[in-house]
């Protein structure tokens, strides 16, 4: 309540105070409904426009391999294009099954199925956000719908959106204490993008950490019973790895997607992307960081250490990161990072700002802080530097984080909307690809 707000008198009739409370609640509800109506109308229109804009467009990059595999399954051929595919073809089998039921077989039809997956992912995010931070789910979901690195994937035949949908609903199942359902969703996730199995560890933390934190090692039996369901998808992943001989389905591609190797590239790149996409949050968060520096002066060296670590530690030396730099914006930028000191210095400044400004963002529940080490491992395990690899950690962070304030959150939505339209237009016009 504002310091200048009139206080209710103790002599005020109880029914009058009750009416005031109901009036305030109704006003708040109206604002929420108004926000939802505006956002729903704008984003719904843009979503349909994007679907129409993608009709009869040619194949974009990896769609070539994914759609070819879907076509094989549609024709009843069970062979797998193992020379190209790095993922288990669960996505392709699911899309082919839906197309067969619906009577479609075109690339446009496959893209429409993927758009449906995107709505399932958005619904899972909304449910998760509503359970964790009730009252913020409308704007948070609107932000997800215009997340610039995600929007193009809504309308392309890529595996990422279905994987995100499965993981979002698995997270929701876990916090709802439906652990076997969460485990079943993770099993399907392994068949879509097997490297996402690392997030089973995060779900284990969400399930068991509150108990362990409250009761320590004495709770090991109860904690083990909570963790047990998540051993099933892990076992499925290990069985595939042992049978296939590599995490990458394609042995020909496994050299560029090694099984057991750690690289700093994606970790730094993910923080850089967060800094670019969340400038208002990062700048506002510097106030929190400054407060902590006053209490612990040694923290003042953190931005210098982060900058130095990026300067000397960032590498993007996977051969795929040099392909068609004039078309792939990511590759052109990564090459510039290696060749231009000013570009590298500017990127390092963004990384340091993001690391310090976003580090103290509150997450809920307490077990959600396990997101950081698991995300770091997930990112470091990939040699190829790709913004798509930052997608899952960023979306989960958006689901579990506390909002900064109405002005900052709406400004972020507006910024992402403008960037999403720019990126989508550039991609469909064949000017560039992320």
Helices and strands as residue ranges (DSSP letters): H 14-53, H 63-74, H 90-102, H 107-132, H 137-145, H 148-154, H 160-175, H 179-192, G 194-198, H 199-215, G 216-219, H 220-244, H 265-277, H 279-295, G 297-301, H 302-313, G 319-322, H 329-339, H 341-358, G 366-369, H 370-380, H 389-400, H 406-428
